[in-house]
Amino acid sequence: MSDPSKVHADLVKAAKKITEHWPGPDGCPICRVHNCEARATARRFLDEHAGSAPAPIVRDQR
């Protein structure tokens, strides 16, 4: 079973990749291509987890 905090962190990272690599008229502002692999990979990751229940944030209780 996956650690919910790790799953949550991975989902946040994937969402940030999509926004950072969102294409403009000239393609991806970071990769400088129209078919950005970073955005496509992040989108696939989010699509795979779309049916999952949201992962709660688990904080250390020290």
N, C-alpha and C positions, 0 to 999 in steps of 0.2 A: 504494500500500500504506500502511496506517495505522501510525502509530508505536505500538508495543505499550504503551509507558508511558502514552500518552494514552488508549488504549482501556481500560487497567486503571483509570486515574483516573476515566473516565466511568462505568465499571461500579460503582465504589465510591460515586460520587456518587448514582447511581440507587438503589442499595441503601439508602443513608442516607435518601433522600427517602421511600422506602417506609416505613421504620421511624419517621421523624419524623411522617409523615402517617397513621400507622396509626389506623384509626377506633376510637373508643370508643362507648359507648352513645349519645352525642350527635353522632356523626360525627367528622370530622377535628378534632383538637385545635388545629390551626393555621388551617385555612381555615373551620372552623365549618360545614361542609356534609357531607351524607352521601355525595355523589358527588364526591369530591375529585379534581380534574383533575391536580394535581401527582402524586399517587399513581398514578393511571391512566397518565399519561405515562411515569413511571419504570417501571412494570410492563411497558408495551409495549416499552420500550427493552431491558429485561432479557430479555423473551420473544424478541425479535428476535435476541439474541446468545446464547441458551441453547444452541444447537447448535454454537457456535464453541468452538474449543479455548481454554482459559484463556490470557489474555495474561500473559506473564512481566513481572516488574518489571525494567526496564533502568535500571541506575544509571550515572551518569557516572563514568568510570574515570580521573579526574585525579589 
